[in-house]
Structures are given as structure tokens and as C-alpha cells.
Amino acid sequence: MFPQGAFDKLEDEDIAYREFFDDDDSPPSNFDWENVRAFVKFLKYFYDATKVFSVSTQASLHTAFPHLATIFIELKKSAMNLNGCFATVAKDMLQKYNKYWGNISNMNQLIYFGVILDPRFKLRYVEWCFEDMYENESDVKKKLLESINSNISKMHDCYTSRNSASSVVEVDSHVQTAAGAETTSQLARENAFQNHLKVIDSVIVETKLQGYLKAKNIEFVEKFDILSWWKNKAGDYPIMFQMVRDIMPTPVSTVAFESAFSNGGRVLEVYRSSLQPDMAEVLICTQNWLRPSFYQFKAMEFDEEYEICEDVLNGLVGSSAGSGQPSSSQSQPSCCV
């Protein structure tokens, strides 16, 4: 809700409000309010993303890429729209975005793995977003998708081999406890069968990953508990459940929301931590008032000011010497005892 109605009412009923504006300025017009609405909508993308990136009490990695993709697409649209009011701002913001997220080779692919392991999105969502993000860069899109597929498969193979190694240790320990109960040839036969089962299990697990990616996406739910969903699917996807358990706790950002946008850290500190609200407001306002004057103070040309003052002093001294008036020490009468 915008306060446009309140300002319109002030313009109709408050004379002081109309007198506040001079001939070169005027109250906000309908065009100004439309720009405000557009700007609020534009900033809403960043506000929502910041809340997701700074959350620390629940898994958020799987929701990071959707927000990054939305921001990138909106920035590109605004930067290309030369008739819009955000073209210049969007270009500057796009440069800042590319500084952190533009270099694909340095991108941490856990961002992609998180959304792939979300059954609402999977790899289909990444492919769909890339169509808009890299619509004129087909080679970049192709190489990136190949890299993501290859790396998530390698991670899956790593978890599979780790589980196979642990199962072999359990089998060997069980065989050692039952040593002497069977002949050596029979033990070798059983060990060979266990190795055969490991090969079969690895193939089955591999098809589990591909089967998950090819399966139909579940219906989208805004408030979705991904950890609970994978906990219920642990029996069907044991290896992928372990991957989710290790990947999802990864924080998207290590910078807290308050640290990035709150001014409290600049006012409240170790030696000043119990201020009243009024005093905190006074300090913040004083800081805002002093900052412009400080910059003006730094911008002053002190050398020029010094030369002017020196010329003035020399002129005063010269005028007093040429007047022929006695100094104050000569004008004082001597004292006789």
C-alpha cells in the first residue's frame, strides 16, 4: 500500500505542504508514483532473495538458484529497456551481479545440486532457467549442463563407493567371527558372491539417480520441507538421501541479514549496548547530518584558503605600519615612583 492518498490529501488541505515546494519543485505526480510502484516491485526480488540467503535455522540451498536466476533475468530486462526508469541502475547492478555470479567457471555447483535435489524442480528447472539466462549463448548453456550432470554423477559415485567400502568391512568382520566354521574354498566363493552383489548394487543405485531425474516432478508447494520429504524417501534413495543430508545444510551466505542492511551494528557496540530508542535515534540522525559536512570539509582547498588569509594579514600589517600611529606599548605613560 502506497501513501499516495495521504500526500494528495495534504496537497488539498495543508497550506504549509504546498508552500514547502518552490517554483522549481512540485509535489509527487501520478507519474512519480508509478515509478515508485515499479521501483518497489523491482527491489522486491532482492528483498526476497536476501531473506532466503541469510536464513540460518532451516535449509535454504535448494531455493537459492531460483532467486539468482530471477534476479539475473530481471536485471537483463531492465538494462536492455532503454525507455525504462531503471536502465542505468540495472546496468550497474548487473555489473555487481557478474562480479560474484557471472563467472560460471568459479560458480560453486552446490547451488545447482540443491535445486536438482528438490523434487519440485530437479534438473528440468535448471534447464528451463538457462533458456532465459543464456538464450544467446547456446555453447555456454550446453557446457554448463554437461558439467553439472557430470559432477553430480561423480558425487553420487563417490557416495556409492564409500557405502560399498563400509559394507565390505562389515562382511569381513562377520567372516572373521565365523572363522573355522566353513572351508576356505567356501569362504572364497561367498566373497566372490559379495563382490558380485556390490557390482549389481552399484548399477541399481546408478539407475536410482537417473530414475529420480527422469521421474515426474511433484506438485509445487510453497512451504515445502525438503528434509522431511527425503527422510521419508530414504528407503527408496539411500545414497541420494545421504547426499541431501550433507548438501542441504550448506549456508548460501555467511553474512547475516542484519549485518548487511541494519545500521544497529554501527550504533550499538561493546561499550555502548543499552541505549534508549530516543538516544539511538539521535545518534543515527547526527551521523547522517555530519556525514555531508565531513565530506565538504575534506573537499576544501586549504592551500588556497591559507594564501588568502596570509594576504589579508599582510595587508592589515602593512596598513597599520604606514599609518604612523604609535604602538600600544608606546602610548602607555611611564610610571614614576
Disulfide bonds with the S-S distance in Angstrom:
none
